[in-house]
Amino acid sequence: MADYRFYPRYLHPRVIEALSDTPAVLIHGPRQCGKTTLARLVGEEAGYAYFTFDDPTVLAAAREDPVGFAERLPSRTVLDEVQRAPELFTSLKRAIDRDRRAGRFILTGSANVLLVPQLSDSLAGRMEILRLFPLAQCEIEGSVPRFLDELFAGTLKMPHAGRLGDGLVERILQGGYPEPQKRATWRRRRGWYRNYIETIVQRDIREFSRLSRMDAIPRLLELAAGQTARLLNVSELAAPFQLSRPTIGDYVSMLETVFLIDFVSPWHRNRLKRLIKTPKLHVGDTGLAAALLGLDTGQLLADRGLLGQLLETFVFGEIKRQASWCEREMAFFHYRDKDGYEVDLVVQQDGKHLAGVEVKAAGTVVERDFRGLRRLQQAAAKAFVAGVVLYDGEHVLPFGERMFAVPVSALWGTR
């Protein structure tokens, strides 16, 4: 068997658990994040057959006769890149309805089926959907992350940690896609990311959408990278193109569908009328964002504003990746009111408890860094459990009731 264990994937137990009681499990996420590796590892452990729709012959067979293709599948099968054969979903539904045994199909997809109704509706109630992200830092390090558990328990602690300094910038530039981890130079990594974007445009977006200006996608994604960790501004994204705001909105939605960007909704309660209601944009991986912007270590260190944006996106990505394998349900928001108070990330656990995370690209923290968190604490009242300012420091330090300064390295913990 191929060596699929170079990096541990902490979603693995969630996949095994879902297969124990659900007929089909879909692992979806961006291309090249490790979906196929994880699906094949799980499948080979349990004797699954494997078919990929990146194989043109397999794809042609499924499209030509989806009913016959589905009927001839072995009782346990991995179907890779299923978004390329949407004709097959109705036939898979019939096959599952005839035999409802758990664990029949492992599916992978590089498009978010939750945003594609004709795909998600076909297997509603028959399929569990799990999101796989690029590698989290704890997966790269082989460490045990405890950040979310300690955050909501209000027991944040860690041993003395050294400042990361330039090492933190290197982590931001490296990103989490498995393949660039093997490339030693910035030029080689950037080349991989450029080819990666071209592949997605030519294969997934071209097949999956009716967008007329495919040449606009790389430039639009580069503009989005410059907007990462900022409130979405469609007019600013549309400015270089002779396209309307609604059309650019369609292009942006397609980038979300193929997991290249994420949106974070504002947190608010109905009774709070003075909150900003615009979503915040994040590029799906900081390595991708840095390659699109042509950034190396020196350039990023010289631009503190952009470093702050990319660090916030890096932290958002790390926390969201860890949440994907948590047993507790996590939802993500940002907070900003019309008085200018804001919190970079609001994490809600099980629809009840709230924690705020502010990100600072510096080695020191002062009281005023907690202003937004204290305003969120007032707004959330009893639901608020903790507020943290993540910084490039050495100690977890208390800053009043349920407020902490926490080294950013606490996100991935220790071995």
N, C-alpha and C positions, 0 to 999 in steps of 0.2 A: 504493500500500500504506500502511496505517496506520503511524504512527511508533511502533514497538515498541522502539526502541533508546534510550529515555530513560535507562534504567539498564542497564548490561551485566549479563548473568547468566552467572556463571562455570561454571554447569552445562552451558551450551550445547555446548561441545566433547564432553562426555560423552554427550550425547544423540546427536550426529552419529556418534560412535564406535559406540554401541550399535546404531544403525540400520544400520550397515554389515555386521553379521553376525547380527542377530537379527530374526525376523519381526515381533515386536511390542515396543514400548517404552512402558512406563507411567511417566508423570511424576505422582507423587502428592504431596500436601501440603495444607495448610489452604486453605480458600476465600480468594480474593482475594490470594494470595501471588505470583501471576504465572504460574501454570501455563498458562493459556489463551494469554497473551501469548507465552510461550516456544514453546509447541506451534505456534501459528499462524506465528510467525516462521520456525521450522524448516520447517514445511509449505509456506509460500509460497515459500521458497527452492528447494524441490524439487518443486513442483507437486502437492501433496496437496490432495484435496477436504476439506471441513470440515463436520462435523455436531456440534451440541451437544444433549445431552439436557436442558438447561435450556429448550429449545424444546418446549412441550407437544405439538406435532404430531409432531415427530421422536420424542419419547419414547413417544407412543401407538403409533406405527407399529412401533417396536422391540419393545414389549411385546406387541402384538397378533400379530405374525408375525416372531419373531426369526430364524427360518430364512430366510425370504424377504428380510428386511432385510439380513442378512449376505451373502446371495448376490448382491444387487444393488449392494453397495458397490464403488466404484472400486478399482483395484488398489493405490492409495496413498491412505490416508484418515486424517484426524484425527478421533477420536471423543472429545468433550469431556464430562467429568463422567459417566464410565461406571458409577460406583457406583449411579446412578439407574436403570440398566437391567440388573440382574444376570441377567435371563433371556437376555441376548444372549451371555454368555460362552461357553456351550457351543457356540453356533452359530459364534462366532469361532474356537473351537478347530477345528471341522470345516473352516472355510474355510482356516485356516493349514495343516492337515494335507493339504489338497488342493494347496496351493501354498506351499511352504516358503521362498520367496524372502525375503531380508532386507529389512527396512524397509517392510513392508506397512502396518503400523498404528502410529500414534502415539496413545496413549490418555492421558487425564488423569483423575484422580480425587481427590475431597476426602475420601475415607475410606481408611484404611490397609488395603489388601487382605491384608497379611500377618496381620492380626487377624481377617479374614473368610474362613474356609477355603473356602466355596463359590465365592468369587471367585478366590482365588489358586490353588486346586487345578485349576481349569478350564484355565488357561494355563501350568501348570508345565512348564518346559523349553522353552517357546515365547516367553517374555516376559522382558525385563529390566526391573527396577523401579528407578527413580531417585527420590530424595526431593528435592523443591524446598522450601526454607524461605522465609520472608519475607526481605527484603533483608539481606545482611550489610553492615557498615559500609564494608568495602572496595568493595562494589558501589555504595553511595551516594556514596562519595568518588571512585570511579574509580581506586583505588590497587591496587598489586600486593602481596598479602599473602604474607609469607614466614615467619610465626610458626611454623607447624607444622614446616616444613622445618628451620628453625634450632633449634627446640626439640629435635628428635630427633638433630640433628647436634651438639648441644651448643655451638653457635657463636652464641648470642644476642647481637645487637648492633643498634644503631640510632643515628642521629645524635641530638644533643641535642634533647630535646623539651620544650616548655613544659607546665606543668601544665594539665589541662583544667578543673579547678574546676567551676563551675556548668555548663560545657559538657558535662561527662560526665553530669550529671544530666539535661540536656536530651536527650542521646542515649538515655538509658534511657527517658525519658518518651515520646519520639518513636516508639521501636520500629522495626520493619522492614517493616511492610506498605506497599506502594507508595502507596496512595491517601492515607493520612494525611500522607505527606510533603508533599503539596500544600496542606495546611490550616495556616494561619498561627497559629491560636489553640488553646489547650488546650481550650476549650469546643467548638470545631468538631471537633477530633480525638476528644474523648470521645463526642460525638454519633455520629460514624461508627462507633466501636467498639460502642456500645450497639446500633445498628441491625444491625451485623454479627452480634452474638450472637443477636439475635432472628431473623435470617434463618437461621442455622444450626439453631436450635431448631425453627423452623417447617418448614424444608425438609429438611435432612439427617437430623437426629436423629429427627424424627417419622416420616419415611419409612423409616428404616433400622433402627429398633429397636421394641421393644414396651414401652418404659418407660411407666409409667402416670402419673407426675407430671412432665409437661413443665414445669410452673411452677417446679419445684425446681431446674432446670438452671442458670438465671442465678445464683441464690443460692449453689448449690454451687460454681460456677465462681469466684464472688467469695471464698468461703471458701478455695478452693484457691489463689487469688492471694495471700491472706494467709499461706498455708503454703509459698509457693514457696521453694526452696532449703533446705527442712527435711525431716527424715525423715517419711515418710508416716504420718499418724495418722488412720485411718479413723474411730475413735470420735469424734475431735474434729470431723471433717467431718459425721458423722451426728447430732451433738448437737442442731442446731436443727430436725431433721425427725422426724416420727413414722414413721420407716422403720428397718428392721433394718440391722445392719452389712453383711450379705451383699448386701442390696438397694442400699445406698449404694455398695458395691463394684462392682456392675453399672453404676451411673450413672458412677462414676469411670472404669471401663473404656471406656464410650462416649465420654467426653471425650477419652480417649487415642486412640480409633479415628478421631475427626475432627480429630486433631492439635492440640487445644487445650491439652493437657498432655503432658509427657514424664516418664518415670521413669528414674532412673539406679540401676542395681544396685550393690550393694557389691562391692568387689574383695576377694578372699580366696584363699588357698591352703588346701587341705584340712588341711594340717598345722597351720595357725594356728587355734586353737580360741577365741581371745579377741576375735573380731571381731564387730561389730554387723552383722546380716544384713538389716536393713530397707532398702528402697529409698528414694531421695530423690526428692521431687517437684519438678518445675519447670513453671511455666506456659510455653506455647510462645513467647510474645513479651512483652517487658517493657512495650511500649506498651499491649498489651491488659490486662496485669496492672494497670498504673497507672490505666487508665481504669476498670476494675472497682472499684478501691479509692478512686476519686475523688481521686487525688493530683495536686497541681501542684508546681512547683519548690520553693516555700517549705515546703510540708508535708513533702516528701521530705527536704529538707535538715535539717529540724527533728527527724526521726525517724531517728537513725543506725542503729538496729537494722534497720528496714525498708529503709533505703538499702543496707545490707550485703547483705540478702537479694536485693534486686532487682539489685544489681551482680553478685552471683554468678550469678544467672539470665541476666543480660546477657552475661557472659563465657562461660558454658556455651553459650548460643545462638550467639555469634560463632564459637567453636571448632567446634561441631558443623556449622555452615553451611559453614565452610571445609573441613572434612573431607569433606563431601558431594561435592566435586569433586576431591578428591585422588586420585592414582593408587594410593597405599598405603591399605590397609584400616585404619580406625580404629575402636576400640571405647571406650566411656566407662563409667566407674565412679566411685564415691566410696569413701573409706576412713575407717573409724572403728573404733577398738578399745575394749575395756571399761575401759581406763585413761584414756579421754578424749582420746587423740590422734586427730586427724582431718585429712584433706586434702579440700578441696572437690571437686576433680575429678582423676581418674586417667585418663590417655589411654594406650591400648595400641595399638601399631602392629604390624600383621601378626601379631597373636597372640603377640608375643615381647617387644618392648621397651616399657618403662613410663616415663611422665613424670608428675610430679605438678604440679598447679596450685592454688595457694592465692590467694584473692582478698581484698584489703584496701581498704576505702573510706577511705583516708587518704593523705597525701602523704609519709609517712615509713615506713621499715621497720626493725625491730630484730631481733636474733638470735633472740629467742623466737618470732618469727613463722614460723620454720622448724622448730619442734619436730615437728609432724605430718609434714612432708616427710622429716625425718631418720628418723623411725620407719618410714615407708613405704620409705625407702631400705634400711634394715636388713631389712625383711620381703621386699622384692623381690630383694635381693642383686644378682646380675650383670645381671638384667633391667632395673634402674633406670638411666636415661640422664641424667635432669636433673630438677631441681625448681625451680619459680619461684614467687615471690610477686609477683602483679600489683598495682601500686599507682598512685596518681595522682601520679607523680613525673616526673623529668626525665632520669634516667640508668639504663642497665643497669649494675648493680653486682654483683660476685661476693661470695658469703657462704660461702666454703668450697668443697670439692670438689663440682662439679656442681650448685651451688646459686646462684641468681641472684635479685636484685630487678629487676623489669622494668616499665617504664611500661605502663599498660594500653593506651595508644595504639599500642604495638608490635603489637597484634592486627591492625590494619588497615594499618599501614605507611605508606608515602609514595607520592606519585604518580610 
